[in-house]
Amino acid sequence: MEIHRALWQFITTQFYPGEDFVLGEDTSLIDSGLIDSTGVLELLTFLESEFGITVDDAEVVPENLDSLARITAFVLRKQAEATPKARPA
C-alpha cells in the first residue's frame, strides 16, 4: 500500500529509530520513544502535505496516530471523507 510505504519511509528517515529497532504495524510510536510531541507535529505536517488531508485538533489522539496501522487507517478515512460522494441518478 502506497500510504503505508510513504509513512514507513518518513518515520524511519525522519526519526531514525536505530538498527535494532523493529517498526511493526502496531508498534506504539509514542510508548517506544520513537516520537515525542515535536515529532507528532512533524508527522502531522507530513500527513497534511503528503496526503492532502486536514487534521483537526480533536483528531490528534493516539487512536489515530500511534502506529503505522492506525495512521494508515486514519489517512484512508480522511481521504474517503474528502472524496465527494456520487449522487444517485
N, C-alpha and C positions, 0 to 999 in steps of 0.2 A: 504494500500500500504506500502510495507516494507521501501521504501526510506523515505516516509513521516513520518512514525513512528520513524525511526532512527534519522531523523532531529529533530523532536519534542523532543525526549528524550535528544539529545545532547544539544539543545538550552535551555531547561528548567533545565537541570542539570548543564551545564557549566555557564550559565548566570543568574541563579536563579532569575526569574522575581518577586517573591513575591506571596503571596497567593491571592492577589486581582487582579493581572494582568491576563487578558484574552488574550491568544495567539491564535488568529483566523487565518484562512487561509491567509487572506490578510492584517494582522496586519504588519505595517511597523516596522521592527526590528530596523532601524536607527532612524526614527522620534519618535518612542516610547521611545528611550533612552535605549533600552534593550542591544544593542551592539554599540560599538564605533569602531574606526579604528583598535585598537588592537584586538577587538572581531572579526572583519572581517578577520583578518589574522588567528585567531584560527579556524574560520569557514572554511576558505579555506584549511587549513591543514587537518581538519576533512574530508571535501569533497574528497580531493585527496586520503587520506589513506583509508577511508571507502568505497568509491565507485569506486576506481581505475581510476579516471579521472585526467586530467591535465587541470588546469585553467590558461589560458593566461592572461597577464596583461590587455589586452584590454577588457576582459570579466568581469573584476571586476567592475561592474556597478550596480546601484540599480535595473535596469531592470532584472538582473539575480539573485540578492542576497538579496533582501529587504523583502521578506516574505516567509512563508512556501510554498505557492503555486508557487511562482516564482523560488525558489531554487529547488523544486521538478521537475518542468518542465525543468529547466536548466540541472540538473543531467541526466534526461531521454534523453535530446537532446545530451549531451556529450557522454553518453553511446551508443546511436544509431550511432553517428559519428564514434566511435571507433570499432563498430562491422563490420567486413568485409562483404561486400555485395556479395551474391551468383551470380556467372556468369551464364547467360542462357546457356543451353546445346546446 
